[in-house]
Amino acid sequence: MGLGLFLVLTQWNGILAPFERDEGEYAYNAWMMDSGGLPYHDSFLQKPPLIIYTYLLGEKFAPGAVWPPRVLAAAFLVGTIILLWLIARRRWGADAAWATAWIFSALMPLPTMLAFAANTERFMLLPLVAALAIVWRRWDDASAWDWFWAGLCAAAALAYKPIALPALLVLFGAWLWRSRRLGARPVLGRLAAAALAAAAAAVLVLGYFAWRGALAEVWECAVTYNRYYAADAIGWGGIHLLERMLVRFATEAYAAAGLLALSLIVRPSGWRLLWTLLLACLLAVYRDPNGHYYIMMLPMAALLCGATLAGLLQRLPARARPWSLALAIAAMTACTCWPLRQRLIASPARLTWLTYHGNPFVESGEVARRVAELTKPDDKVFVAGSEPQILYYARRRGATRFDILYPLMLPSPLAARYQQQVVDELRRNPPEFIVFSKSRMSWLITSATPHVFYDYLEPLIRESYAPVGAYVWNGDQGRWLEPWTGPQPGASLIVLRRKSGVGLPLPESSVKP
């Protein structure tokens, strides 16, 4: 009961908070798929398809609403907590189970983790922890069916987010090594069962796109481009990011950080595997500045903390243990929630402002409503920036395949070609309306970004479009301003209409290669 109330306290305002751009991208693709479009072919989506199906379920339940995928993410969170409780209960006892459940629940909403958004990482945790639960439950006497179900869970985790691969390789590698005493034939049979599960998952996840002839586009977006993205994306790179994230974690969750350190001394059963999994997760994400990537580490951290706390309590007299456990959990939860004090009572919009300050997420819904009023249902809109949530709120298709512009901006061998594709699409079918984002985080332009697109867009807007209105901020207060003639400080999203009777401003030859 207490844990349920705590989850409500830490999750309530995130349910109705405005979408951030990743959620907007998933929701837009789900809506487009539901209305006859084909993700990856008609849009550019970096993530594997399972997140689209998840958001599509929410779209079917309540079209256009932000809360269905958030409720689904909360349900996945509850399922993950239950599995962690069962793992800890089986290996270390009831004290460790409750400590693990509370610690994990307190770590998830940390400001660093950005975990109220229904991102792929939140959905990925449930199948990842399910695979761990199956492996540890049948550590020594696994059958081929155990390997099949564990393989299916692993495939589901990868179909949400491939960054789970290093941890899964460690987990299944350790299981395989443990099984070596059975002999070659049984081991090969178990590997075949896991491979069959992976093949079945691939058919379920990719079958629709294979039927529609879009497997090449899925591979291009989710594999080929991501290979370059993982190697060259802006802000990635090195030990300074790892240091920053570790310092932030230790500052926001110093009690959990202390228990993690103590786990190397207490050494509860299974600590080597958990620490190896934790380090594998860290290896997969340490170069990324986005906090939600680090969510993947929290189940292993919570299990280590819960087992360590239970091990410490075993040294106390039996009578003192229940009260000591309750006090320890209460103290850790209070310490962890202290950085959340402003967020716990904030309105959904205020929560988004506090978390993503400088990004145009709060105002996207109001701007999208005005765009929907100005356009017809079949009109296409171009969002100059990486704000696909605007297209979702407005229920309008993007004017180009790229509903998010990061693939055009982040350094990769594909960026110039993608920019030229957008220029060609805009030239062939110029949209009546453009929504221009002035947020730097919506563009992420670097010194290595090609200039093909922006060299075309700037004169296109200047010569062929006129501003209709803008969302203008004054401190932390914003409002829609129409008419807006600009320039004016504080404008975050600007809506522009194509001037009547004006053709395209640039001939083909003027676009720089």
C-alpha positions as CSV (number, residue, x, y, z in Angstrom):
1,M,0.0,0.0,0.0
2,G,2.7,2.4,1.0
3,L,4.7,1.6,-2.2
4,G,1.6,2.2,-4.3
5,L,1.0,5.6,-2.7
6,F,4.7,6.5,-3.3
7,L,4.4,5.6,-7.0
8,V,1.3,7.8,-7.3
9,L,3.1,10.7,-5.6
10,T,6.0,10.5,-8.0
11,Q,4.2,9.6,-11.2
12,W,0.9,11.6,-11.1
13,N,1.9,14.8,-12.8
14,G,3.9,13.0,-15.5
15,I,0.8,11.2,-16.8
16,L,-0.6,14.5,-18.3
17,A,2.7,16.3,-19.0
18,P,3.2,17.5,-22.6
19,F,5.1,15.1,-24.9
20,E,8.8,15.7,-25.4
21,R,10.1,15.2,-28.9
22,D,10.9,11.5,-28.6
23,E,7.4,10.8,-27.4
24,G,6.0,13.1,-30.1
25,E,8.0,11.1,-32.7
26,Y,6.6,7.8,-31.5
27,A,3.0,9.2,-31.3
28,Y,3.2,10.8,-34.7
29,N,4.4,7.6,-36.3
30,A,1.6,5.6,-34.5
31,W,-1.1,8.0,-35.7
32,M,0.3,8.1,-39.2
33,M,0.3,4.3,-39.3
34,D,-3.3,4.2,-38.0
35,S,-4.3,6.6,-40.7
36,G,-2.7,4.7,-43.6
37,G,0.8,5.9,-43.6
38,L,3.9,3.7,-43.4
39,P,6.6,4.6,-40.8
40,Y,10.2,4.4,-42.0
41,H,9.0,4.9,-45.6
42,D,6.9,8.0,-45.0
43,S,8.9,9.1,-42.0
44,F,12.3,8.7,-40.6
45,L,12.3,6.9,-37.2
46,Q,15.5,5.7,-35.5
47,K,13.9,3.3,-33.1
48,P,12.8,-0.3,-33.9
49,P,9.1,-0.8,-34.5
50,L,7.9,-2.1,-31.1
51,I,7.6,1.4,-29.7
52,I,5.2,2.3,-32.6
53,Y,3.0,-0.6,-31.7
54,T,3.0,0.4,-28.1
55,Y,1.9,4.0,-28.9
56,L,-0.6,2.7,-31.5
57,L,-2.3,0.8,-28.7
58,G,-2.7,4.1,-26.8
59,E,-3.8,5.9,-30.0
60,K,-6.6,3.3,-30.4
61,F,-7.7,3.7,-26.9
62,A,-7.8,7.6,-26.8
63,P,-6.8,9.3,-30.1
64,G,-4.8,12.4,-29.7
65,A,-4.3,12.1,-25.9
66,V,-0.9,12.1,-24.1
67,W,-1.9,9.9,-21.2
68,P,-2.4,6.5,-22.8
69,P,1.3,5.8,-23.5
70,R,2.2,7.3,-20.1
71,V,-0.3,4.9,-18.4
72,L,1.2,2.0,-20.3
73,A,4.7,3.1,-19.2
74,A,3.4,3.2,-15.6
75,A,2.0,-0.3,-16.0
76,F,5.4,-1.5,-17.3
77,L,7.0,0.2,-14.4
78,V,4.8,-1.7,-11.9
79,G,5.5,-5.0,-13.7
80,T,9.3,-4.3,-13.5
81,I,9.0,-3.6,-9.7
82,I,7.1,-6.8,-9.2
83,L,9.7,-8.8,-11.1
84,L,12.5,-7.2,-9.1
85,W,10.7,-8.0,-5.9
86,L,10.4,-11.7,-7.0
87,I,14.0,-11.9,-8.0
88,A,15.2,-10.4,-4.7
89,R,12.7,-12.5,-2.6
90,R,13.9,-15.7,-4.2
91,R,17.7,-15.0,-3.8
92,W,18.0,-13.0,-0.6
93,G,14.7,-13.0,1.3
94,A,11.8,-10.7,2.0
95,D,13.9,-7.9,3.5
96,A,15.9,-7.6,0.3
97,A,12.8,-7.8,-1.8
98,W,11.1,-4.8,-0.2
99,A,14.3,-2.9,0.0
100,T,14.9,-3.5,-3.8
101,A,11.4,-2.5,-4.7
102,W,11.5,0.7,-2.7
103,I,15.0,1.7,-3.9
104,F,14.2,1.1,-7.5
105,S,10.9,3.1,-7.2
106,A,12.8,6.0,-5.6
107,L,15.6,6.0,-8.2
108,M,13.4,6.0,-11.3
109,P,12.0,9.6,-10.9
110,L,15.3,11.2,-10.2
111,P,15.7,14.4,-12.2
112,T,18.7,13.0,-14.0
113,M,16.7,10.1,-15.3
114,L,14.0,12.1,-17.1
115,A,11.8,9.1,-16.4
116,F,8.3,10.5,-16.4
117,A,8.3,10.5,-20.3
118,A,7.2,7.3,-22.0
119,N,10.5,6.7,-23.6
120,T,11.7,3.4,-25.1
121,E,14.0,2.8,-22.1
122,R,11.0,2.7,-19.7
123,F,9.3,0.0,-21.8
124,M,12.6,-1.9,-22.4
125,L,13.1,-2.5,-18.6
126,L,10.3,-5.0,-18.2
127,P,11.4,-7.5,-20.8
128,L,15.1,-7.0,-19.8
129,V,14.3,-7.7,-16.1
130,A,12.0,-10.6,-17.2
131,A,15.0,-12.2,-19.0
132,L,17.1,-11.8,-15.8
133,A,14.3,-13.3,-13.7
134,I,14.0,-16.4,-16.0
135,V,17.8,-16.9,-16.1
136,W,18.3,-16.7,-12.4
137,R,15.3,-18.8,-11.5
138,R,16.5,-21.6,-13.8
139,W,20.2,-20.9,-13.3
140,D,21.2,-24.6,-12.9
141,D,18.3,-26.6,-14.3
142,A,17.2,-24.7,-17.4
143,S,15.3,-26.5,-20.1
144,A,15.0,-25.5,-23.8
145,W,11.7,-23.9,-23.0
146,D,13.4,-21.6,-20.4
147,W,15.9,-20.5,-23.0
148,F,13.0,-19.9,-25.5
149,W,11.1,-17.6,-23.1
150,A,14.3,-15.9,-21.9
151,G,15.2,-15.4,-25.6
152,L,11.8,-14.0,-26.4
153,C,12.1,-11.5,-23.5
154,A,15.6,-10.5,-24.7
155,A,14.3,-10.0,-28.2
156,A,11.5,-7.8,-26.9
157,A,14.0,-5.6,-25.0
158,L,16.1,-5.2,-28.1
159,A,13.1,-4.4,-30.2
160,Y,12.4,-1.5,-27.8
161,K,16.1,-0.3,-27.6
162,P,19.2,-2.1,-28.9
163,I,21.3,-0.6,-26.2
164,A,20.3,-3.6,-24.1
165,L,22.5,-5.8,-26.2
166,P,25.7,-5.6,-24.1
167,A,23.8,-6.5,-20.9
168,L,22.0,-9.4,-22.6
169,L,25.2,-10.8,-24.1
170,V,26.7,-10.8,-20.5
171,L,23.6,-12.4,-19.1
172,F,23.2,-15.2,-21.7
173,G,27.0,-15.7,-21.9
174,A,27.1,-16.4,-18.1
175,W,24.1,-18.7,-18.4
176,L,25.7,-20.5,-21.3
177,W,29.0,-20.9,-19.3
178,R,26.9,-22.2,-16.4
179,S,25.3,-24.8,-18.7
180,R,28.6,-26.1,-20.2
181,R,28.6,-29.1,-17.8
182,L,25.6,-30.5,-19.6
183,G,27.5,-31.3,-22.7
184,A,27.5,-30.0,-26.3
185,R,24.2,-31.4,-27.5
186,P,22.0,-30.0,-24.7
187,V,23.7,-26.7,-24.9
188,L,23.2,-26.5,-28.7
189,G,19.6,-27.3,-28.1
190,R,19.1,-24.5,-25.7
191,L,20.9,-22.1,-28.1
192,A,18.6,-23.2,-30.8
193,A,15.6,-22.5,-28.6
194,A,16.8,-19.0,-27.9
195,A,17.5,-18.5,-31.6
196,L,14.0,-19.7,-32.5
197,A,12.6,-17.2,-30.0
198,A,14.6,-14.4,-31.6
199,A,13.3,-15.4,-35.0
200,A,9.7,-15.5,-33.8
201,A,10.1,-12.1,-32.3
202,A,11.6,-10.7,-35.5
203,V,8.6,-12.0,-37.5
204,L,6.1,-10.5,-35.0
205,V,7.9,-7.1,-34.9
206,L,8.9,-6.8,-38.6
207,G,6.2,-8.8,-40.3
208,Y,4.0,-5.8,-41.0
209,F,6.8,-3.9,-42.6
210,A,7.9,-6.9,-44.6
211,W,4.4,-7.2,-45.9
212,R,4.3,-3.6,-46.9
213,G,7.8,-3.8,-48.5
214,A,9.5,-1.4,-46.1
215,L,12.2,-3.6,-44.6
216,A,14.9,-1.7,-46.5
217,E,13.7,1.5,-44.9
218,V,13.5,0.0,-41.5
219,W,17.1,-1.2,-41.8
220,E,18.3,2.2,-43.1
221,C,16.7,4.1,-40.2
222,A,17.1,1.7,-37.3
223,V,20.4,0.1,-38.2
224,T,22.5,2.0,-40.8
225,Y,21.9,5.5,-39.5
226,N,22.1,4.5,-35.9
227,R,25.6,3.0,-36.5
228,Y,26.8,6.5,-37.5
229,Y,24.7,8.1,-34.7
230,A,26.3,6.0,-32.0
231,A,29.7,6.8,-33.3
232,D,29.5,10.5,-34.1
233,A,26.4,12.1,-32.4
234,I,27.0,15.5,-30.9
235,G,28.0,15.7,-27.3
236,W,29.0,12.0,-27.2
237,G,32.4,11.2,-26.4
238,G,34.0,10.5,-23.4
239,I,35.1,10.2,-19.9
240,H,33.9,13.7,-19.0
241,L,30.3,12.7,-19.6
242,L,30.7,9.6,-17.5
243,E,32.1,11.6,-14.7
244,R,29.3,14.1,-14.9
245,M,26.6,11.5,-14.8
246,L,28.3,9.6,-11.9
247,V,28.6,12.9,-9.9
248,R,24.9,13.7,-10.6
249,F,23.8,10.3,-9.5
250,A,25.9,10.4,-6.4
251,T,24.5,13.8,-5.6
252,E,20.9,13.0,-6.2
253,A,21.0,9.4,-4.7
254,Y,23.9,9.4,-2.3
255,A,22.3,6.7,-0.1
256,A,22.0,4.3,-3.0
257,A,25.6,5.2,-4.2
258,G,26.8,4.3,-0.7
259,L,25.1,1.0,-0.7
260,L,26.5,0.2,-4.2
261,A,30.0,0.8,-2.8
262,L,29.2,-1.3,0.3
263,S,28.1,-4.2,-2.0
264,L,31.7,-4.7,-2.9
265,I,32.4,-5.4,0.7
266,V,29.2,-7.2,1.7
267,R,29.2,-9.3,-1.5
268,P,25.7,-10.7,-1.5
269,S,25.2,-13.8,-3.6
270,G,25.2,-13.0,-7.3
271,W,27.0,-9.7,-6.8
272,R,29.6,-10.5,-9.5
273,L,26.9,-11.0,-12.2
274,L,25.0,-7.9,-11.1
275,W,28.1,-5.8,-11.2
276,T,29.1,-7.1,-14.6
277,L,25.6,-6.4,-15.9
278,L,25.7,-2.9,-14.4
279,L,29.1,-2.2,-16.0
280,A,27.8,-3.6,-19.4
281,C,24.8,-1.2,-19.2
282,L,27.2,1.6,-18.4
283,L,29.4,0.7,-21.3
284,A,26.4,0.9,-23.6
285,V,25.3,4.4,-22.5
286,Y,28.3,6.2,-21.0
287,R,28.9,8.5,-24.0
288,D,25.4,9.8,-24.1
289,P,24.3,13.0,-22.3
290,N,20.7,12.0,-22.1
291,G,19.7,10.9,-18.6
292,H,17.0,8.5,-19.7
293,Y,19.6,6.2,-21.3
294,Y,20.9,5.5,-17.8
295,I,17.5,4.1,-16.7
296,M,18.8,0.7,-17.9
297,M,21.3,0.6,-15.1
298,L,18.7,1.1,-12.3
299,P,17.3,-2.5,-11.9
300,M,20.8,-3.9,-11.3
301,A,21.7,-1.0,-9.0
302,A,18.5,-1.6,-7.0
303,L,19.1,-5.3,-6.7
304,L,22.6,-4.7,-5.4
305,C,21.4,-2.1,-3.0
306,G,18.6,-4.2,-1.7
307,A,20.7,-7.3,-1.2
308,T,23.4,-5.2,0.5
309,L,21.0,-3.6,2.9
310,A,19.4,-6.9,3.7
311,G,22.9,-8.4,4.3
312,L,23.8,-5.5,6.7
313,L,20.5,-6.0,8.6
314,Q,21.3,-9.7,9.1
315,R,24.0,-8.6,11.5
316,L,21.3,-7.0,13.8
317,P,19.2,-8.9,16.4
318,A,16.1,-10.5,14.9
319,R,13.8,-8.2,16.8
320,A,15.4,-5.1,15.5
321,R,15.4,-6.0,11.8
322,P,11.8,-5.1,10.8
323,W,12.0,-1.7,12.3
324,S,15.6,-1.1,11.1
325,L,14.5,-2.1,7.5
326,A,11.5,0.3,7.7
327,L,13.7,3.2,9.0
328,A,16.4,2.5,6.4
329,I,13.9,2.5,3.5
330,A,12.2,5.6,4.8
331,A,15.5,7.4,5.2
332,M,16.7,6.4,1.7
333,T,13.4,7.3,0.1
334,A,13.4,10.7,1.8
335,C,17.0,11.4,0.8
336,T,16.3,10.4,-2.8
337,C,13.1,12.4,-3.0
338,W,14.7,15.6,-1.7
339,P,15.9,16.6,-5.3
340,L,12.3,16.0,-6.4
341,R,10.7,18.3,-4.0
342,Q,9.7,20.9,-6.6
343,R,8.6,18.3,-9.1
344,L,6.3,16.3,-6.8
345,I,3.8,19.2,-6.5
346,A,4.3,20.8,-9.9
347,S,1.5,20.9,-12.5
348,P,2.1,18.7,-15.6
349,A,3.2,21.8,-17.6
350,R,5.4,23.1,-14.9
351,L,7.0,19.6,-14.5
352,T,7.9,19.7,-18.2
353,W,9.3,23.3,-17.9
354,L,11.5,22.3,-14.9
355,T,12.7,19.2,-16.7
356,Y,13.2,20.4,-20.2
357,H,13.7,24.1,-19.8
358,G,14.8,25.6,-23.2
359,N,12.9,23.1,-25.3
360,P,9.5,24.0,-26.8
361,F,7.4,21.2,-25.3
362,V,5.0,23.1,-23.1
363,E,3.9,25.4,-26.0
364,S,3.7,22.8,-28.7
365,G,0.1,21.8,-28.0
366,E,-1.2,25.4,-28.3
367,V,0.8,26.1,-31.4
368,A,-0.4,22.8,-33.0
369,R,-4.1,23.7,-32.2
370,R,-3.6,27.0,-34.1
371,V,-2.0,25.1,-37.0
372,A,-4.9,22.7,-37.1
373,E,-7.3,25.7,-37.3
374,L,-5.4,27.3,-40.1
375,T,-5.1,24.1,-42.2
376,K,-7.3,21.5,-43.8
377,P,-7.0,17.8,-42.8
378,D,-5.1,16.9,-46.0
379,D,-2.7,19.8,-45.8
380,K,0.9,19.0,-45.0
381,V,3.0,21.0,-42.6
382,F,6.7,21.4,-42.4
383,V,8.2,21.7,-38.9
384,A,11.6,23.4,-39.2
385,G,13.2,21.7,-36.2
386,S,12.9,18.4,-34.3
387,E,9.5,18.8,-32.8
388,P,7.3,16.0,-34.2
389,Q,4.9,16.4,-31.3
390,I,3.5,19.4,-33.1
391,L,2.5,17.3,-36.1
392,Y,0.9,14.7,-33.7
393,Y,-1.1,17.3,-31.8
394,A,-2.2,19.0,-35.0
395,R,-3.1,15.7,-36.7
396,R,-1.3,16.8,-39.8
397,R,1.2,14.9,-42.0
398,G,4.7,16.3,-42.4
399,A,5.7,17.9,-45.7
400,T,8.8,15.7,-45.9
401,R,9.9,12.3,-44.8
402,F,11.9,13.9,-42.0
403,D,9.5,14.8,-39.2
404,I,12.6,15.2,-37.0
405,L,15.7,17.0,-38.4
406,Y,18.4,15.5,-36.2
407,P,19.4,13.0,-39.0
408,L,20.1,16.0,-41.2
409,M,22.2,17.9,-38.6
410,L,24.2,15.4,-36.7
411,P,27.5,14.5,-38.4
412,S,27.3,11.4,-40.6
413,P,28.1,10.4,-44.1
414,L,24.3,10.4,-44.8
415,A,23.6,14.0,-43.6
416,A,24.2,15.8,-46.9
417,R,22.1,13.2,-48.8
418,Y,19.2,13.6,-46.3
419,Q,19.4,17.3,-46.5
420,Q,19.1,17.2,-50.3
421,Q,16.1,14.9,-50.0
422,V,14.3,17.4,-47.8
423,V,15.2,20.3,-50.2
424,D,13.8,18.3,-53.1
425,E,10.6,17.4,-51.3
426,L,10.0,21.0,-50.3
427,R,10.7,22.2,-53.8
428,R,8.3,19.6,-55.3
429,N,5.5,20.2,-52.8
430,P,6.0,23.5,-50.9
431,P,3.8,23.4,-47.7
432,E,1.3,26.2,-47.0
433,F,2.6,26.4,-43.4
434,I,5.9,26.1,-41.7
435,V,6.5,25.9,-38.0
436,F,10.0,27.2,-37.2
437,S,11.6,26.3,-33.9
438,K,14.2,28.7,-32.5
439,S,15.4,26.3,-29.9
440,R,19.1,25.3,-30.3
441,M,18.2,21.9,-28.9
442,S,15.8,21.4,-31.8
443,W,18.6,21.7,-34.3
444,L,21.9,20.6,-32.8
445,I,23.9,22.2,-35.7
446,T,27.6,21.5,-35.4
447,S,30.6,22.7,-37.3
448,A,30.5,19.5,-39.3
449,T,26.8,19.9,-40.3
450,P,26.4,20.3,-44.1
451,H,24.8,23.5,-45.3
452,V,22.6,22.2,-48.1
453,F,19.4,22.4,-46.2
454,Y,19.8,25.6,-44.2
455,D,21.1,27.5,-47.3
456,Y,17.9,26.6,-49.0
457,L,15.5,27.1,-46.0
458,E,16.6,30.6,-45.0
459,P,15.9,32.3,-48.3
460,L,12.8,30.1,-48.8
461,I,11.3,31.5,-45.6
462,R,12.5,35.0,-46.2
463,E,11.1,35.3,-49.7
464,S,8.1,33.0,-49.8
465,Y,6.6,32.9,-46.3
466,A,5.2,35.5,-43.9
467,P,4.7,35.1,-40.1
468,V,1.2,34.4,-38.8
469,G,2.0,34.2,-35.1
470,A,4.5,33.0,-32.5
471,Y,4.6,31.6,-29.0
472,V,6.5,34.2,-26.9
473,W,8.1,33.7,-23.5
474,N,8.7,36.2,-20.8
475,G,10.7,34.4,-18.2
476,D,8.7,31.3,-17.3
477,Q,5.4,32.7,-18.6
478,G,4.5,32.2,-22.3
479,R,1.6,33.0,-24.6
480,W,0.5,32.8,-28.2
481,L,0.8,36.1,-30.0
482,E,-1.0,36.8,-33.2
483,P,-0.4,38.7,-35.4
484,W,3.3,38.6,-34.9
485,T,5.6,40.5,-37.2
486,G,8.9,39.9,-35.4
487,P,11.6,40.0,-34.6
488,Q,10.9,39.9,-30.8
489,P,12.9,38.3,-28.0
490,G,11.5,35.2,-26.4
491,A,9.7,33.7,-29.5
492,S,10.2,29.9,-29.4
493,L,7.9,28.6,-32.1
494,I,6.9,30.7,-35.1
495,V,4.1,29.8,-37.5
496,L,4.6,31.0,-41.1
497,R,2.1,31.0,-44.0
498,R,3.2,30.8,-47.7
499,K,2.6,34.1,-49.5
500,S,-0.1,33.9,-52.1
501,G,1.1,33.9,-55.7
502,V,4.8,33.4,-54.8
503,G,6.7,30.6,-56.4
504,L,9.8,28.8,-55.2
505,P,12.6,31.2,-54.5
506,L,15.6,29.3,-55.7
507,P,16.3,27.4,-59.0
508,E,17.7,23.9,-58.8
509,S,21.2,25.1,-59.7
510,S,21.5,27.4,-56.7
511,V,21.4,24.7,-54.1
512,K,24.9,24.1,-52.8
513,P,26.1,20.5,-53.0
